[in-house]
């Protein structure tokens, strides 16, 4: 697991299967808010869906074709950030992120 400290309160952590319940709970609590911008929200309806997302992200990272991490604030999951893919030929990627509205 990779942990990147941002400051005393915030860090990025690569997603691990053990985080699936915490991630799903935050997505579920923020579903209406997130739906406006994130089309994947309506297909993530269970902890198992979140586990599958985490698994895909770990494969993506192992294949050096992207990176997904959770944003943690004061020890609690608060959102996500990641590279959707890595296009080395054209030297580009897309970065996506989302944050919880709940403190």
N, CA, C and O atoms as CSV, one atom per row, in Angstrom:
chain,resi,resn,atom,element,x,y,z
A,1,UNK,N,N,0.843,-1.167,0.000
A,1,UNK,CA,C,0.000,0.000,0.000
A,1,UNK,C,C,0.892,1.235,0.000
A,1,UNK,O,O,1.872,1.314,0.741
A,2,UNK,N,N,0.536,2.184,-0.836
A,2,UNK,CA,C,1.251,3.454,-0.914
A,2,UNK,C,C,0.468,4.511,-0.146
A,2,UNK,O,O,-0.735,4.669,-0.355
A,3,UNK,N,N,1.137,5.226,0.729
A,3,UNK,CA,C,0.526,6.334,1.462
A,3,UNK,C,C,1.345,7.582,1.170
A,3,UNK,O,O,2.564,7.588,1.345
A,4,UNK,N,N,0.674,8.635,0.726
A,4,UNK,CA,C,1.323,9.909,0.430
A,4,UNK,C,C,0.756,10.947,1.388
A,4,UNK,O,O,-0.417,11.307,1.293
A,5,UNK,N,N,1.585,11.428,2.310
A,5,UNK,CA,C,1.150,12.462,3.264
A,5,UNK,C,C,1.061,13.788,2.536
A,5,UNK,O,O,1.990,14.185,1.832
A,6,UNK,N,N,-0.058,14.469,2.709
A,6,UNK,CA,C,-0.238,15.790,2.125
A,6,UNK,C,C,0.057,16.858,3.170
A,6,UNK,O,O,0.787,17.814,2.909
A,7,UNK,N,N,-0.515,16.686,4.349
A,7,UNK,CA,C,-0.251,17.564,5.487
A,7,UNK,C,C,-0.582,16.777,6.757
A,7,UNK,O,O,-0.769,15.561,6.701
A,8,UNK,N,N,-0.655,17.454,7.885
A,8,UNK,CA,C,-0.907,16.745,9.138
A,8,UNK,C,C,-2.259,16.033,9.168
A,8,UNK,O,O,-2.420,15.047,9.889
A,9,UNK,N,N,-3.224,16.516,8.400
A,9,UNK,CA,C,-4.574,15.950,8.428
A,9,UNK,C,C,-4.935,15.089,7.216
A,9,UNK,O,O,-5.882,14.305,7.281
A,10,UNK,N,N,-4.199,15.224,6.117
A,10,UNK,CA,C,-4.625,14.627,4.844
A,10,UNK,C,C,-3.566,13.713,4.253
A,10,UNK,O,O,-2.365,13.954,4.374
A,11,UNK,N,N,-4.052,12.645,3.602
A,11,UNK,CA,C,-3.149,11.743,2.895
A,11,UNK,C,C,-3.895,11.036,1.775
A,11,UNK,O,O,-5.121,10.922,1.793
A,12,UNK,N,N,-3.134,10.569,0.811
A,12,UNK,CA,C,-3.652,9.703,-0.237
A,12,UNK,C,C,-3.205,8.287,0.091
A,12,UNK,O,O,-2.063,8.064,0.494
A,13,UNK,N,N,-4.113,7.330,-0.085
A,13,UNK,CA,C,-3.788,5.918,0.124
A,13,UNK,C,C,-4.281,5.147,-1.081
A,13,UNK,O,O,-5.428,5.307,-1.499
A,14,UNK,N,N,-3.420,4.307,-1.645
A,14,UNK,CA,C,-3.920,3.443,-2.705
A,14,UNK,C,C,-5.058,2.614,-2.127
A,14,UNK,O,O,-5.013,2.184,-0.975
A,15,UNK,N,N,-6.069,2.403,-2.941
A,15,UNK,CA,C,-7.208,1.604,-2.491
A,15,UNK,C,C,-6.760,0.172,-2.210
A,15,UNK,O,O,-5.973,-0.405,-2.960
A,16,UNK,N,N,-7.264,-0.377,-1.141
A,16,UNK,CA,C,-7.064,-1.774,-0.786
A,16,UNK,C,C,-8.442,-2.354,-0.489
A,16,UNK,O,O,-9.360,-1.627,-0.109
A,17,UNK,N,N,-8.579,-3.649,-0.662
A,17,UNK,CA,C,-9.873,-4.298,-0.465
A,17,UNK,C,C,-10.454,-4.011,0.923
A,17,UNK,O,O,-11.672,-3.928,1.080
A,18,UNK,N,N,-9.596,-3.862,1.918
A,18,UNK,CA,C,-10.071,-3.617,3.281
A,18,UNK,C,C,-10.826,-2.289,3.410
A,18,UNK,O,O,-11.531,-2.080,4.397
A,19,UNK,N,N,-10.688,-1.395,2.434
A,19,UNK,CA,C,-11.362,-0.098,2.471
A,19,UNK,C,C,-12.742,-0.121,1.810
A,19,UNK,O,O,-13.444,0.890,1.832
A,20,UNK,N,N,-13.141,-1.237,1.231
A,20,UNK,CA,C,-14.363,-1.288,0.424
A,20,UNK,C,C,-15.597,-0.798,1.187
A,20,UNK,O,O,-16.389,-0.034,0.637
A,21,UNK,N,N,-15.770,-1.214,2.417
A,21,UNK,CA,C,-16.966,-0.806,3.164
A,21,UNK,C,C,-16.961,0.696,3.448
A,21,UNK,O,O,-17.995,1.350,3.317
A,22,UNK,N,N,-15.817,1.243,3.833
A,22,UNK,CA,C,-15.738,2.688,4.114
A,22,UNK,C,C,-15.969,3.498,2.850
A,22,UNK,O,O,-16.663,4.514,2.883
A,23,UNK,N,N,-15.398,3.064,1.746
A,23,UNK,CA,C,-15.571,3.777,0.477
A,23,UNK,C,C,-17.030,3.726,0.042
A,23,UNK,O,O,-17.611,4.746,-0.326
A,24,UNK,N,N,-17.617,2.532,0.087
A,24,UNK,CA,C,-19.015,2.412,-0.321
A,24,UNK,C,C,-19.921,3.271,0.551
A,24,UNK,O,O,-20.828,3.926,0.039
A,25,UNK,N,N,-19.691,3.277,1.846
A,25,UNK,CA,C,-20.536,4.066,2.750
A,25,UNK,C,C,-20.508,5.547,2.386
A,25,UNK,O,O,-21.549,6.205,2.394
A,26,UNK,N,N,-19.339,6.072,2.068
A,26,UNK,CA,C,-19.238,7.493,1.711
A,26,UNK,C,C,-19.901,7.747,0.363
A,26,UNK,O,O,-20.604,8.744,0.201
A,27,UNK,N,N,-19.691,6.865,-0.601
A,27,UNK,CA,C,-20.365,7.011,-1.901
A,27,UNK,C,C,-21.873,6.987,-1.691
A,27,UNK,O,O,-22.590,7.828,-2.234
A,28,UNK,N,N,-22.352,6.042,-0.917
A,28,UNK,CA,C,-23.786,5.899,-0.694
A,28,UNK,C,C,-24.380,7.130,-0.003
A,28,UNK,O,O,-25.477,7.565,-0.351
A,29,UNK,N,N,-23.664,7.687,0.967
A,29,UNK,CA,C,-24.143,8.881,1.673
A,29,UNK,C,C,-24.146,10.122,0.783
A,29,UNK,O,O,-24.889,11.068,1.042
A,30,UNK,N,N,-23.324,10.122,-0.255
A,30,UNK,CA,C,-23.175,11.278,-1.141
A,30,UNK,C,C,-23.749,11.035,-2.533
A,30,UNK,O,O,-23.501,11.803,-3.462
A,31,UNK,N,N,-24.512,9.967,-2.661
A,31,UNK,CA,C,-25.000,9.529,-3.978
A,31,UNK,C,C,-25.683,10.645,-4.776
A,31,UNK,O,O,-25.346,10.854,-5.941
A,32,UNK,N,N,-26.610,11.344,-4.186
A,32,UNK,CA,C,-27.339,12.385,-4.917
A,32,UNK,C,C,-26.395,13.490,-5.385
A,32,UNK,O,O,-26.469,13.932,-6.531
A,33,UNK,N,N,-25.525,13.925,-4.512
A,33,UNK,CA,C,-24.547,14.967,-4.834
A,33,UNK,C,C,-23.591,14.508,-5.943
A,33,UNK,O,O,-23.355,15.249,-6.898
A,34,UNK,N,N,-23.046,13.304,-5.826
A,34,UNK,CA,C,-22.067,12.812,-6.784
A,34,UNK,C,C,-22.672,12.500,-8.148
A,34,UNK,O,O,-21.996,12.625,-9.169
A,35,UNK,N,N,-23.915,12.104,-8.172
A,35,UNK,CA,C,-24.591,11.710,-9.411
A,35,UNK,C,C,-24.542,12.805,-10.472
A,35,UNK,O,O,-24.508,12.509,-11.666
A,36,UNK,N,N,-24.539,14.047,-10.052
A,36,UNK,CA,C,-24.539,15.162,-11.004
A,36,UNK,C,C,-23.313,15.138,-11.922
A,36,UNK,O,O,-23.399,15.548,-13.079
A,37,UNK,N,N,-22.174,14.660,-11.413
A,37,UNK,CA,C,-20.936,14.713,-12.185
A,37,UNK,C,C,-20.340,13.356,-12.514
A,37,UNK,O,O,-19.540,13.249,-13.444
A,38,UNK,N,N,-20.705,12.327,-11.782
A,38,UNK,CA,C,-20.028,11.035,-11.911
A,38,UNK,C,C,-20.985,9.938,-12.358
A,38,UNK,O,O,-21.798,9.466,-11.564
A,39,UNK,N,N,-20.899,9.530,-13.613
A,39,UNK,CA,C,-21.850,8.542,-14.132
A,39,UNK,C,C,-21.737,7.164,-13.484
A,39,UNK,O,O,-22.685,6.381,-13.553
A,40,UNK,N,N,-20.606,6.848,-12.857
A,40,UNK,CA,C,-20.424,5.528,-12.260
A,40,UNK,C,C,-21.213,5.346,-10.969
A,40,UNK,O,O,-21.372,4.218,-10.502
A,41,UNK,N,N,-21.702,6.419,-10.392
A,41,UNK,CA,C,-22.360,6.334,-9.082
A,41,UNK,C,C,-23.558,5.383,-9.105
A,41,UNK,O,O,-23.743,4.602,-8.172
A,42,UNK,N,N,-24.362,5.442,-10.150
A,42,UNK,CA,C,-25.567,4.612,-10.188
A,42,UNK,C,C,-25.281,3.133,-10.431
A,42,UNK,O,O,-26.150,2.292,-10.200
A,43,UNK,N,N,-24.076,2.805,-10.894
A,43,UNK,CA,C,-23.743,1.385,-11.059
A,43,UNK,C,C,-22.978,0.840,-9.854
A,43,UNK,O,O,-22.667,-0.351,-9.809
A,44,UNK,N,N,-22.675,1.685,-8.892
A,44,UNK,CA,C,-22.017,1.248,-7.659
A,44,UNK,C,C,-23.084,1.190,-6.568
A,44,UNK,O,O,-23.337,2.173,-5.872
A,45,UNK,N,N,-23.705,0.013,-6.433
A,45,UNK,CA,C,-24.853,-0.107,-5.528
A,45,UNK,C,C,-24.625,-1.069,-4.365
A,45,UNK,O,O,-25.541,-1.341,-3.589
A,46,UNK,N,N,-23.388,-1.588,-4.246
A,46,UNK,CA,C,-23.107,-2.527,-3.157
A,46,UNK,C,C,-21.626,-2.465,-2.804
A,46,UNK,O,O,-20.805,-1.945,-3.559
A,47,UNK,N,N,-21.313,-3.008,-1.640
A,47,UNK,CA,C,-19.908,-3.105,-1.228
A,47,UNK,C,C,-19.140,-3.955,-2.237
A,47,UNK,O,O,-17.973,-3.685,-2.520
A,48,UNK,N,N,-19.794,-4.977,-2.775
A,48,UNK,CA,C,-19.135,-5.830,-3.775
A,48,UNK,C,C,-18.764,-5.028,-5.024
A,48,UNK,O,O,-17.695,-5.247,-5.593
A,49,UNK,N,N,-19.625,-4.103,-5.461
A,49,UNK,CA,C,-19.284,-3.230,-6.597
A,49,UNK,C,C,-18.033,-2.416,-6.283
A,49,UNK,O,O,-17.178,-2.224,-7.148
A,50,UNK,N,N,-17.930,-1.945,-5.064
A,50,UNK,CA,C,-16.766,-1.163,-4.650
A,50,UNK,C,C,-15.525,-2.047,-4.618
A,50,UNK,O,O,-14.447,-1.607,-5.018
A,51,UNK,N,N,-15.657,-3.275,-4.152
A,51,UNK,CA,C,-14.522,-4.213,-4.164
A,51,UNK,C,C,-14.034,-4.453,-5.591
A,51,UNK,O,O,-12.831,-4.517,-5.843
A,52,UNK,N,N,-14.972,-4.582,-6.515
A,52,UNK,CA,C,-14.601,-4.795,-7.921
A,52,UNK,C,C,-13.872,-3.573,-8.475
A,52,UNK,O,O,-12.897,-3.720,-9.213
A,53,UNK,N,N,-14.330,-2.372,-8.129
A,53,UNK,CA,C,-13.640,-1.152,-8.539
A,53,UNK,C,C,-12.212,-1.145,-7.995
A,53,UNK,O,O,-11.265,-0.841,-8.721
A,54,UNK,N,N,-12.066,-1.478,-6.727
A,54,UNK,CA,C,-10.737,-1.509,-6.109
A,54,UNK,C,C,-9.852,-2.531,-6.825
A,54,UNK,O,O,-8.687,-2.252,-7.105
A,55,UNK,N,N,-10.394,-3.697,-7.117
A,55,UNK,CA,C,-9.635,-4.724,-7.832
A,55,UNK,C,C,-9.180,-4.252,-9.201
A,55,UNK,O,O,-8.035,-4.482,-9.590
A,56,UNK,N,N,-10.072,-3.589,-9.939
A,56,UNK,CA,C,-9.696,-3.062,-11.260
A,56,UNK,C,C,-8.590,-2.017,-11.131
A,56,UNK,O,O,-7.676,-1.968,-11.954
A,57,UNK,N,N,-8.678,-1.184,-10.100
A,57,UNK,CA,C,-7.654,-0.166,-9.888
A,57,UNK,C,C,-6.301,-0.780,-9.561
A,57,UNK,O,O,-5.268,-0.287,-10.014
A,58,UNK,N,N,-6.300,-1.853,-8.779
A,58,UNK,CA,C,-5.038,-2.519,-8.445
A,58,UNK,C,C,-4.418,-3.176,-9.679
A,58,UNK,O,O,-3.199,-3.157,-9.848
A,59,UNK,N,N,-5.254,-3.753,-10.538
A,59,UNK,CA,C,-4.753,-4.327,-11.794
A,59,UNK,C,C,-4.203,-3.212,-12.686
A,59,UNK,O,O,-3.133,-3.351,-13.277
A,60,UNK,N,N,-4.937,-2.120,-12.776
A,60,UNK,CA,C,-4.501,-0.982,-13.571
A,60,UNK,C,C,-3.124,-0.499,-13.095
A,60,UNK,O,O,-2.237,-0.242,-13.910
A,61,UNK,N,N,-2.954,-0.380,-11.795
A,61,UNK,CA,C,-1.679,0.064,-11.245
A,61,UNK,C,C,-0.578,-0.970,-11.524
A,61,UNK,O,O,0.536,-0.599,-11.891
A,62,UNK,N,N,-0.881,-2.249,-11.353
A,62,UNK,CA,C,0.107,-3.304,-11.606
A,62,UNK,C,C,0.549,-3.297,-13.068
A,62,UNK,O,O,1.700,-3.606,-13.377
A,63,UNK,N,N,-0.372,-2.942,-13.965
A,63,UNK,CA,C,-0.065,-2.868,-15.392
A,63,UNK,C,C,0.545,-1.527,-15.783
A,63,UNK,O,O,0.798,-1.282,-16.963
A,64,UNK,N,N,0.780,-0.673,-14.819
A,64,UNK,CA,C,1.340,0.665,-15.034
A,64,UNK,C,C,0.502,1.448,-16.052
A,64,UNK,O,O,1.031,2.116,-16.940
A,65,UNK,N,N,-0.820,1.344,-15.893
A,65,UNK,CA,C,-1.740,1.999,-16.821
A,65,UNK,C,C,-2.749,2.874,-16.080
A,65,UNK,O,O,-3.878,3.043,-16.539
A,66,UNK,N,N,-2.355,3.420,-14.954
A,66,UNK,CA,C,-3.242,4.287,-14.200
A,66,UNK,C,C,-2.967,4.152,-12.721
A,66,UNK,O,O,-2.119,3.370,-12.289
A,67,UNK,N,N,-3.699,4.930,-11.962
A,67,UNK,CA,C,-3.480,4.981,-10.522
A,67,UNK,C,C,-4.763,5.457,-9.867
A,67,UNK,O,O,-5.347,6.451,-10.301
A,68,UNK,N,N,-5.208,4.770,-8.840
A,68,UNK,CA,C,-6.401,5.155,-8.101
A,68,UNK,C,C,-6.052,5.215,-6.612
A,68,UNK,O,O,-5.386,4.320,-6.090
A,69,UNK,N,N,-6.499,6.258,-5.942
A,69,UNK,CA,C,-6.216,6.382,-4.512
A,69,UNK,C,C,-7.392,7.024,-3.799
A,69,UNK,O,O,-8.160,7.789,-4.382
A,70,UNK,N,N,-7.509,6.695,-2.534
A,70,UNK,CA,C,-8.492,7.340,-1.679
A,70,UNK,C,C,-7.887,8.571,-1.039
A,70,UNK,O,O,-6.690,8.615,-0.755
A,71,UNK,N,N,-8.713,9.558,-0.817
A,71,UNK,CA,C,-8.312,10.757,-0.096
A,71,UNK,C,C,-8.824,10.586,1.326
A,71,UNK,O,O,-10.020,10.392,1.546
A,72,UNK,N,N,-7.914,10.658,2.285
A,72,UNK,CA,C,-8.245,10.459,3.692
A,72,UNK,C,C,-7.990,11.757,4.429
A,72,UNK,O,O,-6.938,12.378,4.274
A,73,UNK,N,N,-8.959,12.160,5.232
A,73,UNK,CA,C,-8.851,13.392,6.011
A,73,UNK,C,C,-9.104,13.056,7.478
A,73,UNK,O,O,-10.149,12.506,7.827
A,74,UNK,N,N,-8.168,13.381,8.306
A,74,UNK,CA,C,-8.231,13.082,9.736
A,74,UNK,C,C,-8.609,11.622,9.986
A,74,UNK,O,O,-9.423,11.312,10.855
A,75,UNK,N,N,-7.999,10.744,9.205
A,75,UNK,CA,C,-8.187,9.311,9.373
A,75,UNK,C,C,-9.448,8.727,8.790
A,75,UNK,O,O,-9.695,7.528,8.922
A,76,UNK,N,N,-10.265,9.564,8.138
A,76,UNK,CA,C,-11.528,9.076,7.551
A,76,UNK,C,C,-11.494,9.238,6.036
A,76,UNK,O,O,-10.938,10.201,5.509
A,77,UNK,N,N,-12.098,8.279,5.352
A,77,UNK,CA,C,-12.183,8.355,3.894
A,77,UNK,C,C,-13.024,9.558,3.499
A,77,UNK,O,O,-14.116,9.749,4.035
A,78,UNK,N,N,-12.529,10.380,2.560
A,78,UNK,CA,C,-13.218,11.617,2.186
A,78,UNK,C,C,-13.415,11.792,0.698
A,78,UNK,O,O,-14.073,12.746,0.284
A,79,UNK,N,N,-12.864,10.896,-0.138
A,79,UNK,CA,C,-13.013,11.041,-1.586
A,79,UNK,C,C,-11.986,10.202,-2.319
A,79,UNK,O,O,-11.294,9.373,-1.728
A,80,UNK,N,N,-11.903,10.436,-3.625
A,80,UNK,CA,C,-10.986,9.658,-4.438
A,80,UNK,C,C,-10.316,10.499,-5.505
A,80,UNK,O,O,-10.813,11.558,-5.886
A,81,UNK,N,N,-9.187,10.014,-5.980
A,81,UNK,CA,C,-8.442,10.676,-7.049
A,81,UNK,C,C,-7.725,9.608,-7.855
A,81,UNK,O,O,-7.338,8.569,-7.319
A,82,UNK,N,N,-7.550,9.864,-9.136
A,82,UNK,CA,C,-6.815,8.882,-9.926
A,82,UNK,C,C,-6.560,9.319,-11.345
A,82,UNK,O,O,-7.190,10.239,-11.867
A,83,UNK,N,N,-5.602,8.620,-11.962
A,83,UNK,CA,C,-5.361,8.715,-13.402
A,83,UNK,C,C,-6.242,7.661,-14.041
A,83,UNK,O,O,-6.192,6.496,-13.647
A,84,UNK,N,N,-7.042,8.043,-15.012
A,84,UNK,CA,C,-7.934,7.075,-15.655
A,84,UNK,C,C,-7.169,6.110,-16.550
A,84,UNK,O,O,-7.587,4.966,-16.729
A,85,UNK,N,N,-6.061,6.557,-17.107
A,85,UNK,CA,C,-5.211,5.755,-17.991
A,85,UNK,C,C,-3.898,6.519,-18.133
A,85,UNK,O,O,-3.789,7.662,-17.689
A,86,UNK,N,N,-2.916,5.896,-18.743
A,86,UNK,CA,C,-1.677,6.581,-19.072
A,86,UNK,C,C,-1.386,6.320,-20.550
A,86,UNK,O,O,-1.177,5.174,-20.950
A,87,UNK,N,N,-1.373,7.359,-21.343
A,87,UNK,CA,C,-1.066,7.280,-22.776
A,87,UNK,C,C,0.367,7.767,-22.955
A,87,UNK,O,O,0.614,8.964,-23.107
A,88,UNK,N,N,1.295,6.837,-22.935
A,88,UNK,CA,C,2.707,7.209,-23.008
A,88,UNK,C,C,3.099,7.739,-24.381
A,88,UNK,O,O,3.932,8.641,-24.479
A,89,UNK,N,N,2.518,7.198,-25.428
A,89,UNK,CA,C,2.847,7.646,-26.782
A,89,UNK,C,C,2.574,9.138,-26.950
A,89,UNK,O,O,3.391,9.867,-27.514
A,90,UNK,N,N,1.426,9.585,-26.460
A,90,UNK,CA,C,1.050,10.993,-26.585
A,90,UNK,C,C,1.340,11.805,-25.328
A,90,UNK,O,O,1.043,12.997,-25.257
A,91,UNK,N,N,1.931,11.131,-24.335
A,91,UNK,CA,C,2.330,11.777,-23.081
A,91,UNK,C,C,1.164,12.529,-22.440
A,91,UNK,O,O,1.237,13.730,-22.181
A,92,UNK,N,N,0.079,11.777,-22.191
A,92,UNK,CA,C,-1.084,12.397,-21.572
A,92,UNK,C,C,-1.840,11.401,-20.706
A,92,UNK,O,O,-1.647,10.188,-20.790
A,93,UNK,N,N,-2.698,11.957,-19.880
A,93,UNK,CA,C,-3.607,11.176,-19.050
A,93,UNK,C,C,-4.782,12.071,-18.700
A,93,UNK,O,O,-4.810,13.241,-19.083
A,94,UNK,N,N,-5.734,11.541,-17.989
A,94,UNK,CA,C,-6.834,12.320,-17.428
A,94,UNK,C,C,-6.841,12.067,-15.924
A,94,UNK,O,O,-6.667,10.937,-15.467
A,95,UNK,N,N,-7.042,13.128,-15.176
A,95,UNK,CA,C,-7.112,13.014,-13.729
A,95,UNK,C,C,-8.552,13.264,-13.300
A,95,UNK,O,O,-9.166,14.256,-13.692
A,96,UNK,N,N,-9.067,12.371,-12.509
A,96,UNK,CA,C,-10.404,12.554,-11.960
A,96,UNK,C,C,-10.332,12.582,-10.446
A,96,UNK,O,O,-9.443,11.976,-9.847
A,97,UNK,N,N,-11.263,13.284,-9.833
A,97,UNK,CA,C,-11.324,13.294,-8.374
A,97,UNK,C,C,-12.741,13.596,-7.943
A,97,UNK,O,O,-13.543,14.130,-8.709
A,98,UNK,N,N,-13.034,13.249,-6.716
A,98,UNK,CA,C,-14.308,13.614,-6.102
A,98,UNK,C,C,-14.101,13.707,-4.608
A,98,UNK,O,O,-13.222,13.056,-4.043
A,99,UNK,N,N,-14.925,14.527,-3.976
A,99,UNK,CA,C,-14.853,14.714,-2.532
A,99,UNK,C,C,-16.234,14.569,-1.914
A,99,UNK,O,O,-17.242,14.944,-2.514
A,100,UNK,N,N,-16.262,14.036,-0.744
A,100,UNK,CA,C,-17.492,13.904,0.029
A,100,UNK,C,C,-17.971,15.289,0.474
A,100,UNK,O,O,-17.167,16.203,0.661
A,101,UNK,N,N,-19.280,15.431,0.638
A,101,UNK,CA,C,-19.824,16.670,1.202
A,101,UNK,C,C,-19.969,16.572,2.716
A,101,UNK,O,O,-20.221,17.568,3.394
A,102,UNK,N,N,-19.805,15.365,3.232
A,102,UNK,CA,C,-20.012,15.114,4.656
A,102,UNK,C,C,-18.683,15.235,5.386
A,102,UNK,O,O,-17.690,14.627,4.987
A,103,UNK,N,N,-18.668,16.018,6.451
A,103,UNK,CA,C,-17.409,16.196,7.203
A,103,UNK,C,C,-17.198,15.069,8.160
A,103,UNK,O,O,-16.197,15.047,8.876
